[in-house]
Each structure stands twice: as structure tokens, then as C-alpha cells.
Amino acid sequence: MKKAIPRVLLTCLWLSLIAAPSPGAGPVKDEVAGVWPIERLQNEVPAFQIEDPEAPIRSLIYEGEKVAGQPTGVFAFYASPVTLGVAKEEETFPGIVLIHGGGGTAFSDWVWLWAKRGYAAIAMDLSGHRPPPPTYDEKGEKISDHGHDRAARTKLPSGGLDQGHPEKFDCIGGPVDDDWPYHAVANVMKAHTILRSMAEVDPERTAVTGISWGGYTTCLAASLDDRFKAAVPVYGCGFLHEGESVQKPSIDKLGDRRAAWIAAYDPGSHLGNCIVPTFWVNGTHDIHYPLDSYSKSTALVKGPRRFRIQPRMAHGHPPGWAPTEIGIFVDSILKDGVPLPTVGEMSVHAETVTLPFTSATEVLKAELHYTTATGKRSDREWKSLAADVEEDKVIAKGLPADANTWLMTLTDERGAMVTSAVGLR
């Protein structure tokens, strides 16, 4: 086995590498907030260095966008069936980009999950830090890491912007090199370009998923990067400046810069360009991405859409990557797997709600979920009614006339759940 390069030496080599001039690595010309150099980000593979080329999950640092004219490095974990030692000779795999949420990092647990599913996966840290290295048991199985422990992370010597609210909101105005949303999307696209350059990756079969702020970033990346074939925003959406989103106060505080931030960095300003098949995962009571903002966001997408809106879904990284439906959805597009049921448009006549569907699997259960309560969405009480499953539709009776928000869930023989879009009035 080859010896890993010592981290101190590697850092010195890396700093000299990214400090050297490279084509397209200079400042963005004619910088405009909300505009990204798509051609460069898609076509130029950033310089990167793998620290541990024999590890099951590999640590790498790649060239990020410049901050104040200075080069930056972005840390990422990468794994695939090849790095896990289970690939057949000359076999290629689909790839997926994994985007953490606020307070998160590159999670090796998440990369391991997708590599075990048969994907090449890359997860980057979008705060200029690096988490601790993964650990394994005596059988070579991964031990759950300390990636969720912020104190265990270290700042990269060449790390870029952190991920606090000043970097996300107060940045608007002037050059984009201090705008976290700009860097997040650009560095995600760079990770995608690196992923597609890997020998074991089929570049025409790649997807992206992100959680919370990563779901927000997924919305932007899927709207801008047409190389993705599937996208799964978890919780994240646009219209953060409306309704009850916890982000709204930070946007309102921008004053006369508020409209500029919305136009540049709210996903609602970009999702109309999204043609990528999307699977929208959220909960009925999410305080970060409430259902009214969520519905406006999903309605903008031009590509095929599916939904999984779980009653009272918890908000967090492990809950965000846990749903088995995410893997089923991505498999159905990148691996010709059996797809999730497809639902049509929900209709309401008096108290009866009807939802047409088609499915390659048997739908065993359906329910209508609704609320008549008012007040803060995250505090409203919801009720559920069983629905009748027919050959090509589900029917529920009993929707109250004063219901203001409702949806239907369908669960198939695999235990996979999909939902209708949200009904609002």
C-alpha cells in the first residue's frame, strides 16, 4: 500500500499549486451578482490533490473561486465502488454531488452511503473548513464519524468564505468574491466537473442532492448546471423573503439592498430555468422552508417533478439523507431502476379529493393530510384521513370546507412514499 502524503507537506504543495496562474482562474470579468461563469465552471477541471489515494473514502482539496484576489482551496470527500474495492475491471458508475446544509461540512457518512449504493460521490465543505478523517472498524466498515462536531473541524490555510449570515446576506453589493451564494454554487459546479473527470464515472449520469442550505444551493445549481440529470433538494427552496421563513428577517434587514439579493440569490429568481427532473423532499412543519414558499418554488420548475412531503419530517442532515425514496428516484433516472409512482394533479370537489397516479409497483396505502388551523405554519395541527386506492387514482372523502393546506400521500409495496403537490387556499 502506498503511503499517504503527510498533511503538512501536502498543504505546502497545494498552496504552491493553486497560487500558480492557471487559465480561467483569475477574477470574474464584469462581475454581476447572480451571474456565474458557466462555461468556465463546466469545462475547466480545477486543480486538485488527493491526499490519501489508497483510502476507501479519499480526502481531496480542489481549487475554489478566489476571494479578494487570493486563491482558495475547497476540501471534499470522494468515494466510489472503485475506492471501496468492489468494482469490476473497466466498470463505470453514475455520480452524485452532495451539498451540506447550514453548519454542516463534507460528511464522510453521506459519501459512504452513496458509494455503497453504487455511485461515485463527492461532498465538499462550503465553509473553508475540513472535518476529521473517516475511521473504519477491523472489517473495513466505516465507523460513524465526528463530522457533526463543529469543534472537530479545522480551518483550511487557504479556506475561503465561512457560512454565516454575514457571508450569505450582508455580502450583497460590490464584487461577488465575498458573496457566499456565489461561491457555494461555483464550488459545487467545480466539484461536479471534478466528479465527471474521474475515470470510473460516466459523465452523462450525474445527479445532485443537498440538505437545507444545501437544498437551497441544489435549487440554484440545478437551475444553472444543465449537466445534471436529476436533482433532489431536501427542505430547500426559494421565496425566502416571503411568508414565515426564518431567513426573511435577514433579507428584510438589507433595506435598499433587499431587492438585489432576491434577484441575485433567491432560488425563486432562477428556478424558472430548471429543466432537470427534480424530487422535492420536505416536511409539513418545516420552519426554514415553509409550504407556501415551497409551493411557489416547485411550480416554477420546467422539468418533471415528484414530491415527498412528510408530515412533521424532522429537519437535519441525517433525517435529510435518510429517506429511501431519494435513492429510488436517482436510481430510476441514472440506473434505469423501477421509478417511484407518478401522481397527477389533485382535484377537489366539495369534500372529496381525487389524485390520479400511475405506478410500476403496487400502491398499498394512501392518505389525505390537512389542516384547518391558522397561525404559524410550524405550529398548526394537522389531521389525516385514509383514502381509497383504485386502479389509477386515490380518493379521499372528508376534506373540511375550512381546510387551508392539504396534500395526499401514496405508499407502494416497497414502503416508498410520494405525495401530491400542496393544496393551498
KEBAKOL-78573 format. One line per 4 residues: their letters; for each residue x, y, z of C-alpha. Coordinates in steps of 0.02 Angstrom, whole numbers, padded with zeros to 5 digits. Layout:
KEBAKOL-78573
a> X:Y:Z  ...
end
This chain:
KEBAKOL-78573
mkka> 00000:00000:00000  00062:00173:-00045  00099:00291:00099  -00013:00441:00115
iprv> 00070:00609:00089  00096:00698:00257  -00035:00833:00276  00088:00973:00313
lltc> 00190:00934:00157  00033:00914:00056  -00031:01084:00112  00131:01166:00058
lwls> 00123:01080:-00112  -00059:01127:-00129  -00033:01310:-00088  00104:01322:-00218
liaa> -00008:01236:-00343  -00159:01349:-00326  -00051:01506:-00314  00018:01472:-00488
pspg> -00076:01559:-00630  -00196:01447:-00724  -00313:01480:-00870  -00480:01550:-00814
agpv> -00428:01560:-00632  -00424:01749:-00623  -00560:01865:-00561  -00730:01851:-00644
kdev> -00744:01980:-00781  -00889:02102:-00771  -00945:02030:-00605  -01132:02038:-00579
agvw> -01218:01963:-00428  -01324:01816:-00481  -01221:01781:-00637  -01097:01637:-00643
pier> -00961:01597:-00772  -01050:01438:-00825  -00936:01394:-00971  -00779:01404:-00865
lqne> -00854:01310:-00719  -00917:01171:-00831  -00768:01150:-00946  -00611:01182:-00844
vpaf> -00564:01046:-00720  -00499:01134:-00564  -00329:01086:-00497  -00350:00958:-00358
qied> -00243:00848:-00249  -00296:00682:-00172  -00214:00663:-00002  -00242:00477:00028
peap> -00253:00388:-00141  -00273:00214:-00065  -00411:00255:00062  -00590:00192:00041
irsl> -00651:00371:00064  -00524:00491:-00008  -00488:00667:00052  -00450:00797:-00080
iyeg> -00428:00984:-00094  -00476:01074:-00252  -00455:01249:-00319  -00601:01359:-00270
ekva> -00651:01531:-00328  -00539:01674:-00274  -00578:01786:-00126  -00508:01962:-00130
gqpt> -00396:01906:-00272  -00320:01766:-00170  -00329:01581:-00215  -00436:01467:-00107
gvfa> -00445:01280:-00079  -00603:01178:-00051  -00599:01016:00048  -00701:00866:-00012
fyas> -00726:00682:00021  -00738:00565:-00129  -00784:00381:-00136  -00846:00256:-00265
pvtl> -00858:00068:-00289  -00680:00082:-00355  -00612:00161:-00196  -00711:00034:-00093
gvak> -00627:-00107:-00191  -00788:-00185:-00255  -00787:-00127:-00436  -00764:-00240:-00584
eeet> -00625:-00200:-00707  -00666:-00057:-00826  -00837:-00033:-00743  -00908:00143:-00738
fpgi> -01034:00217:-00618  -01156:00360:-00604  -01101:00506:-00496  -01183:00617:-00368
vlih> -01137:00784:-00287  -01186:00801:-00103  -01212:00976:-00031  -01218:01002:00157
gggg> -01332:01124:00246  -01302:01267:00366  -01175:01223:00500  -01129:01067:00402
tafs> -00974:01007:00314  -00919:00870:00196  -00995:00716:00279  -00900:00554:00252
dwvw> -01052:00456:00313  -01152:00527:00168  -01017:00488:00039  -01004:00311:00109
lwak> -01192:00288:00093  -01193:00331:-00091  -01034:00234:-00134  -01116:00081:-00055
rgya> -01265:00113:-00169  -01151:00100:-00320  -01115:00283:-00353  -00961:00392:-00362
aiam> -00997:00527:-00234  -00915:00691:-00191  -00959:00800:-00041  -00872:00966:-00016
dlsg> -00859:01086:00131  -00928:01257:00084  -00863:01349:00237  -00675:01343:00209
hrpp> -00652:01203:00336  -00611:01018:00339  -00690:00884:00450  -00592:00746:00536
ppty> -00541:00597:00428  -00656:00444:00423  -00619:00292:00530  -00655:00108:00499
dekg> -00677:-00048:00604  -00571:-00206:00590  -00681:-00269:00448  -00657:-00111:00347
ekis> -00833:-00046:00379  -00848:00138:00410  -00873:00199:00588  -00991:00346:00602
dhgh> -00879:00498:00609  -00872:00660:00706  -00920:00767:00556  -01067:00839:00653
draa> -00949:00904:00788  -00905:01079:00731  -00763:01089:00857  -00677:00944:00770
rtkl> -00663:01038:00606  -00512:01141:00559  -00497:01295:00451  -00402:01265:00290
psgg> -00248:01376:00270  -00318:01427:00101  -00501:01412:00151  -00624:01533:00075
ldqg> -00781:01610:00149  -00865:01544:00305  -01052:01505:00301  -01128:01629:00424
hpek> -01269:01751:00389  -01150:01897:00352  -01072:01796:00211  -01242:01739:00148
fdci> -01341:01901:00156  -01241:02056:00206  -01120:02020:00064  -01235:02087:-00071
ggpv> -01167:02238:-00162  -00997:02264:-00243  -00888:02121:-00306  -00958:01945:-00295
dddw> -00799:01872:-00221  -00867:01899:-00044  -01040:01827:-00085  -01063:01655:-00008
pyha> -01206:01606:-00125  -01095:01642:-00275  -00952:01538:-00204  -01066:01396:-00148
vanv> -01140:01370:-00321  -00974:01396:-00411  -00882:01273:-00299  -01023:01145:-00316
mkah> -01008:01159:-00505  -00819:01137:-00490  -00845:00980:-00386  -00964:00918:-00521
tilr> -00831:00948:-00653  -00703:00852:-00550  -00827:00710:-00524  -00860:00697:-00710
smae> -00673:00691:-00744  -00646:00534:-00638  -00605:00382:-00744  -00736:00272:-00660
vdpe> -00878:00399:-00681  -00999:00404:-00826  -01007:00593:-00853  -01179:00582:-00932
rtav> -01255:00505:-00775  -01239:00629:-00632  -01358:00698:-00501  -01356:00822:-00358
tgis> -01439:00825:-00188  -01424:00944:-00043  -01499:00970:00129  -01571:01133:00198
wggy> -01450:01269:00139  -01383:01128:00030  -01560:01109:-00038  -01561:01295:-00072
ttcl> -01395:01276:-00163  -01461:01124:-00256  -01604:01231:-00322  -01479:01357:-00390
aasl> -01356:01227:-00457  -01492:01127:-00545  -01557:01287:-00624  -01384:01337:-00688
ddrf> -01291:01175:-00724  -01379:01079:-00863  -01258:00932:-00848  -01356:00860:-00702
kaav> -01484:00729:-00749  -01576:00730:-00581  -01589:00842:-00428  -01655:00814:-00252
pvyg> -01673:00973:-00148  -01710:00921:00031  -01806:01057:00126  -01725:01195:00022
cgfl> -01825:01312:-00091  -01842:01493:-00141  -01953:01640:-00094  -01858:01654:00069
hege> -01908:01837:00076  -02092:01792:00094  -02203:01702:00218  -02130:01631:00378
svqk> -01956:01577:00326  -01829:01603:00464  -01718:01684:00332  -01841:01825:00297
psid> -01783:01942:00438  -01603:01934:00375  -01662:01979:00200  -01776:02119:00261
klgd> -01631:02196:00359  -01540:02225:00194  -01650:02377:00165  -01617:02454:-00005
rraa> -01508:02304:-00049  -01650:02180:-00018  -01713:02176:-00198  -01536:02149:-00263
wiaa> -01511:01996:-00151  -01679:01923:-00203  -01642:01947:-00388  -01467:01875:-00373
ydpg> -01477:01736:-00245  -01654:01686:-00203  -01689:01522:-00296  -01858:01590:-00346
shlg> -01765:01704:-00467  -01682:01555:-00554  -01795:01401:-00540  -01890:01450:-00696
nciv> -01736:01394:-00792  -01732:01221:-00710  -01769:01081:-00834  -01687:00944:-00729
ptfw> -01804:00810:-00659  -01824:00855:-00475  -01881:00762:-00320  -01937:00882:-00184
vngt> -01919:00820:-00006  -01986:00919:00141  -02096:00913:00296  -02264:00992:00330
hdih> -02199:01092:00479  -02027:01148:00421  -01985:01321:00491  -01843:01355:00370
ypld> -01935:01317:00208  -02124:01333:00242  -02251:01259:00122  -02312:01421:00044
sysk> -02137:01470:-00012  -02105:01289:-00058  -02258:01279:-00171  -02212:01438:-00263
stal> -02037:01369:-00293  -02087:01199:-00359  -02217:01275:-00475  -02079:01368:-00570
vkgp> -01983:01213:-00623  -01999:01166:-00807  -01937:00987:-00789  -02029:00836:-00717
rrfr> -02066:00849:-00530  -02103:00725:-00393  -02137:00759:-00209  -02112:00680:-00039
iqpr> -02185:00796:00092  -02187:00701:00255  -02300:00751:00399  -02187:00828:00532
mahg> -02024:00774:00450  -01877:00817:00563  -01752:00946:00499  -01569:00896:00495
hppg> -01431:00810:00398  -01462:00626:00445  -01653:00646:00427  -01620:00734:00262
wapt> -01519:00595:00183  -01615:00450:00263  -01770:00435:00151  -01753:00280:00040
eigi> -01856:00368:-00092  -01708:00480:-00134  -01604:00331:-00190  -01752:00255:-00283
fvds> -01781:00418:-00377  -01599:00441:-00427  -01584:00255:-00473  -01737:00270:-00585
ilkd> -01651:00404:-00690  -01468:00355:-00683  -01482:00165:-00670  -01648:00128:-00757
gvpl> -01718:00074:-00589  -01903:00050:-00551  -01970:00227:-00530  -02074:00300:-00392
ptvg> -02260:00313:-00426  -02306:00463:-00533  -02450:00568:-00473  -02556:00689:-00573
emsv> -02646:00847:-00523  -02750:00838:-00366  -02932:00892:-00386  -03057:00943:-00252
haet> -03246:00934:-00271  -03340:00983:-00114  -03262:00871:00020  -03190:00741:-00100
vtlp> -03008:00744:-00153  -02950:00640:-00303  -02772:00608:-00357  -02733:00511:-00517
ftsa> -02574:00408:-00523  -02476:00281:-00624  -02357:00157:-00546  -02247:00009:-00593
tevl> -02267:-00051:-00414  -02424:-00086:-00315  -02486:00061:-00212  -02544:-00011:-00046
kael> -02592:00142:00054  -02649:00321:00029  -02695:00459:00150  -02759:00637:00146
hytt> -02671:00757:00265  -02741:00929:00302  -02751:01073:00424  -02888:01195:00463
atgk> -02782:01287:00591  -02712:01461:00567  -02562:01547:00642  -02381:01499:00618
rsdr> -02367:01352:00497  -02243:01257:00603  -02367:01258:00748  -02525:01205:00656
ewks> -02610:01042:00699  -02636:00925:00551  -02759:00782:00534  -02757:00628:00422
laad> -02891:00527:00334  -02873:00359:00248  -02901:00363:00060  -02965:00227:-00056
veed> -02840:00159:-00181  -02914:00119:-00351  -02828:00061:-00510  -02771:00231:-00570
kvia> -02823:00353:-00434  -02843:00377:-00248  -02998:00456:-00173  -03021:00532:-00001
kglp> -03183:00600:00070  -03199:00719:00215  -03091:00871:00173  -03167:01010:00280
adan> -03226:01166:00191  -03112:01270:00302  -02953:01169:00264  -02818:01289:00209
twlm> -02674:01170:00169  -02680:00988:00117  -02590:00851:00020  -02606:00666:-00016
tltd> -02477:00530:00015  -02460:00364:-00078  -02355:00220:-00014  -02307:00074:-00126
erga> -02259:-00106:-00091  -02078:-00054:-00061  -02131:00064:00077  -02086:00210:-00036
mvts> -02195:00364:-00012  -02234:00501:-00136  -02355:00645:-00118  -02458:00763:-00219
avgl> -02410:00944:-00235  -02477:01051:-00092  -02653:01116:-00098  -02673:01293:-00029
r> -02818:01413:-00008
end
